[in-house]
Amino acid sequence: MPNVVVVGAQWGDEGKGKIVDWLSEQADVVVRFQGGHNAGHTLVIDGVTYKLSLLPSGVVRPGKLGIIGNGVVLDPHAFVDEVARVAAQGLKITPDSLRIADNCVLILSLHRELDVARENAMSAAKRIGTTGRGIGPAYEDKAGRRAIRLMDLAEPENLDGKIERLLAHHNALRRGLELPQVDPKKLREELLSVAPKVLPFMDRTWALLDERRRNGDRILFEGAQGALLDVDHGTYPFVTSSNTVAGQAAAGSGLGPGALGYVLGITKAYTTRVGGGPFPTELKDETGKKLGERGREFGTVTGRARRCGWFDAVLVRQTAKTCGINGIALTKLDVLDGFDTLKVCVRYRLDGREIDYLPAGEAAQGRVEPVYETIEGWGASTHGARSWADLPAEAIKYVRRIEELIDCPVALLSTSPERDDTILVQNPFQS
């Protein structure tokens, strides 16, 4: 049985929570391999709604082991708050159900402050649309080899030198932004105050994962955000600060690429985006508003309204290649119920010529214009459909045309937020 990597195939918010929850029931271990608490999954289990940001989705299922991998940047205070929040809902998180990589980089208060200050210093048109939670600055410190990692909390006698190295960089930045300098003693207190609450979860997760893999356990790798927010392959600079493509599942968990198996890309039947950046098929009219209202397009973490537009086959086809996607989980098909006609972007027009890819340059990405193909809509409801026989013929044609355009099969089709309202074509764990 293969291990499974789940990635968003657009700009995030594709409905990964429901799909990951469905898959986690079949998995033994669920791993978060990148991102921070800027991501969010909403899960509904036995009528209880859980909003998770850092915790892997598998923790809501008894007997599953959740792992926060080394590719994640961890805000220890946000982690403690999230554990307390789900505990209030009756879900107890212990080291028996969750482990955190000892080499995981920590997000500190100074990262959050820097994130907000730099975003506010930019003009409205140049703002990235960051959540202000310190994700980017923490990844910068990781790459700059000055980060504080989880294992450092276990060695307080060595913290002072690490704090000195970190603040040599940050206090210089803060002076330039007219922010007060960070007192090293207060930063040390911030770290040691949370250490007893987080350290019990620390482990050599790369070794644990290797052991579980060799024992034949099924591992589910859970991505955050979407592949179009990848720092290399996304709409740079309007991206997140980590690699979100499927290959990061190996590096961000400590397993080799041979441990990865089936790659499932989650894709909405239309397109949404939060924050700034190019969006070729964005609809700023009543149709876009209708998609947003019917799809309840508001962020799980931030509550921000999402920008909405028609399905962009160019982007998803490109993502299928950069992630090595084996199959697509197409979500929110029911949101398109009742449209007389639908449009799908099949190519772009750039400076008078047609192209079949998203160019890498920021300016070119802003200039591309969608070339649409019109597809007949359907009047009947697809909401809650659980078999192909429940779907209108026009809806089936729409799905088949998307498969052709993105050169990738649909493995799962979701027709409502309820986990059982899913049409299964191919089970990734049994492929």
RAMOVEN-V741431 format. One record per residue. N is the residue number from 0. RES is the residue in three letters. PHI is phi in whole degrees, 0 to 359 (* if undefined). Layout:
BEGIN
N|RES|PHI  N|RES|PHI
END
This chain:
BEGIN
0|MET|*  1|PRO|280  2|ASN|285  3|VAL|233  4|VAL|252  5|VAL|250  6|VAL|228  7|GLY|284  8|ALA|261  9|GLN|234  10|TRP|259  11|GLY|91  12|ASP|63  13|GLU|275  14|GLY|95  15|LYS|295  16|GLY|305  17|LYS|298  18|ILE|292  19|VAL|296  20|ASP|298  21|TRP|298  22|LEU|287  23|SER|295  24|GLU|295  25|GLN|266  26|ALA|269  27|ASP|260  28|VAL|226  29|VAL|237  30|VAL|241  31|ARG|273  32|PHE|241  33|GLN|196  34|GLY|82  35|GLY|217  36|HIS|270  37|ASN|273  38|ALA|268  39|GLY|202  40|HIS|236  41|THR|253  42|LEU|240  43|VAL|244  44|ILE|238  45|ASP|51  46|GLY|83  47|VAL|260  48|THR|264  49|TYR|249  50|LYS|251  51|LEU|255  52|SER|241  53|LEU|258  54|LEU|292  55|PRO|298  56|SER|300  57|GLY|295  58|VAL|293  59|VAL|279  60|ARG|252  61|PRO|300  62|GLY|83  63|LYS|262  64|LEU|258  65|GLY|261  66|ILE|228  67|ILE|262  68|GLY|280  69|ASN|293  70|GLY|281  71|VAL|274  72|VAL|257  73|LEU|251  74|ASP|274  75|PRO|296  76|HIS|289  77|ALA|296  78|PHE|298  79|VAL|299  80|ASP|296  81|GLU|292  82|VAL|299  83|ALA|293  84|ARG|294  85|VAL|287  86|ALA|296  87|ALA|293  88|GLN|264  89|GLY|95  90|LEU|252  91|LYS|268  92|ILE|258  93|THR|229  94|PRO|300  95|ASP|286  96|SER|250  97|LEU|211  98|ARG|229  99|ILE|238  100|ALA|299  101|ASP|294  102|ASN|262  103|CYS|285  104|VAL|282  105|LEU|264  106|ILE|267  107|LEU|247  108|SER|300  109|LEU|294  110|HIS|291  111|ARG|296  112|GLU|296  113|LEU|294  114|ASP|303  115|VAL|292  116|ALA|297  117|ARG|290  118|GLU|296  119|ASN|290  120|ALA|282  121|MET|272  122|SER|291  123|ALA|304  124|ALA|288  125|LYS|260  126|ARG|292  127|ILE|286  128|GLY|91  129|THR|299  130|THR|284  131|GLY|73  132|ARG|259  133|GLY|87  134|ILE|297  135|GLY|302  136|PRO|301  137|ALA|293  138|TYR|294  139|GLU|299  140|ASP|293  141|LYS|298  142|ALA|293  143|GLY|276  144|ARG|62  145|ARG|230  146|ALA|288  147|ILE|268  148|ARG|250  149|LEU|304  150|MET|300  151|ASP|294  152|LEU|292  153|ALA|278  154|GLU|232  155|PRO|300  156|GLU|292  157|ASN|255  158|LEU|288  159|ASP|301  160|GLY|295  161|LYS|291  162|ILE|294  163|GLU|300  164|ARG|295  165|LEU|294  166|LEU|284  167|ALA|301  168|HIS|277  169|HIS|289  170|ASN|292  171|ALA|295  172|LEU|297  173|ARG|294  174|ARG|297  175|GLY|293  176|LEU|265  177|GLU|60  178|LEU|258  179|PRO|296  180|GLN|289  181|VAL|273  182|ASP|281  183|PRO|301  184|LYS|293  185|LYS|291  186|LEU|294  187|ARG|298  188|GLU|297  189|GLU|301  190|LEU|289  191|LEU|288  192|SER|292  193|VAL|262  194|ALA|305  195|PRO|297  196|LYS|274  197|VAL|251  198|LEU|301  199|PRO|299  200|PHE|269  201|MET|287  202|ASP|202  203|ARG|278  204|THR|291  205|TRP|298  206|ALA|288  207|LEU|297  208|LEU|295  209|ASP|298  210|GLU|296  211|ARG|295  212|ARG|296  213|ARG|294  214|ASN|277  215|GLY|89  216|ASP|291  217|ARG|276  218|ILE|245  219|LEU|249  220|PHE|262  221|GLU|253  222|GLY|275  223|ALA|245  224|GLN|56  225|GLY|217  226|ALA|296  227|LEU|282  228|LEU|257  229|ASP|298  230|VAL|295  231|ASP|260  232|HIS|255  233|GLY|265  234|THR|276  235|TYR|299  236|PRO|270  237|PHE|275  238|VAL|223  239|THR|275  240|SER|258  241|SER|228  242|ASN|280  243|THR|252  244|VAL|286  245|ALA|298  246|GLY|300  247|GLN|292  248|ALA|302  249|ALA|287  250|ALA|295  251|GLY|278  252|SER|241  253|GLY|92  254|LEU|257  255|GLY|285  256|PRO|299  257|GLY|293  258|ALA|279  259|LEU|278  260|GLY|228  261|TYR|285  262|VAL|253  263|LEU|254  264|GLY|261  265|ILE|267  266|THR|219  267|LYS|288  268|ALA|284  269|TYR|220  270|THR|228  271|THR|224  272|ARG|207  273|VAL|250  274|GLY|85  275|GLY|278  276|GLY|113  277|PRO|295  278|PHE|203  279|PRO|303  280|THR|259  281|GLU|300  282|LEU|247  283|LYS|258  284|ASP|244  285|GLU|295  286|THR|295  287|GLY|297  288|LYS|296  289|LYS|295  290|LEU|300  291|GLY|296  292|GLU|290  293|ARG|290  294|GLY|273  295|ARG|50  296|GLU|274  297|PHE|225  298|GLY|296  299|THR|297  300|VAL|272  301|THR|262  302|GLY|77  303|ARG|291  304|ALA|292  305|ARG|268  306|ARG|286  307|CYS|234  308|GLY|196  309|TRP|291  310|PHE|299  311|ASP|249  312|ALA|290  313|VAL|297  314|LEU|294  315|VAL|292  316|ARG|298  317|GLN|292  318|THR|297  319|ALA|302  320|LYS|280  321|THR|289  322|CYS|256  323|GLY|64  324|ILE|291  325|ASN|270  326|GLY|202  327|ILE|251  328|ALA|258  329|LEU|269  330|THR|249  331|LYS|60  332|LEU|300  333|ASP|295  334|VAL|296  335|LEU|272  336|ASP|302  337|GLY|93  338|PHE|282  339|ASP|294  340|THR|224  341|LEU|236  342|LYS|238  343|VAL|230  344|CYS|283  345|VAL|251  346|ARG|206  347|TYR|243  348|ARG|246  349|LEU|233  350|ASP|52  351|GLY|89  352|ARG|236  353|GLU|265  354|ILE|227  355|ASP|243  356|TYR|210  357|LEU|269  358|PRO|295  359|ALA|280  360|GLY|286  361|GLU|300  362|ALA|294  363|ALA|295  364|GLN|299  365|GLY|285  366|ARG|262  367|VAL|296  368|GLU|242  369|PRO|287  370|VAL|254  371|TYR|261  372|GLU|245  373|THR|268  374|ILE|235  375|GLU|295  376|GLY|275  377|TRP|219  378|GLY|267  379|ALA|287  380|SER|276  381|THR|256  382|HIS|300  383|GLY|83  384|ALA|298  385|ARG|236  386|SER|207  387|TRP|299  388|ALA|294  389|ASP|277  390|LEU|264  391|PRO|298  392|ALA|302  393|GLU|294  394|ALA|292  395|ILE|296  396|LYS|298  397|TYR|299  398|VAL|298  399|ARG|296  400|ARG|292  401|ILE|297  402|GLU|304  403|GLU|296  404|LEU|288  405|ILE|263  406|ASP|56  407|CYS|203  408|PRO|282  409|VAL|273  410|ALA|267  411|LEU|220  412|LEU|229  413|SER|257  414|THR|239  415|SER|187  416|PRO|292  417|GLU|290  418|ARG|297  419|ASP|278  420|ASP|275  421|THR|220  422|ILE|260  423|LEU|267  424|VAL|259  425|GLN|215  426|ASN|280  427|PRO|304  428|PHE|285  429|GLN|239  430|SER|281
END
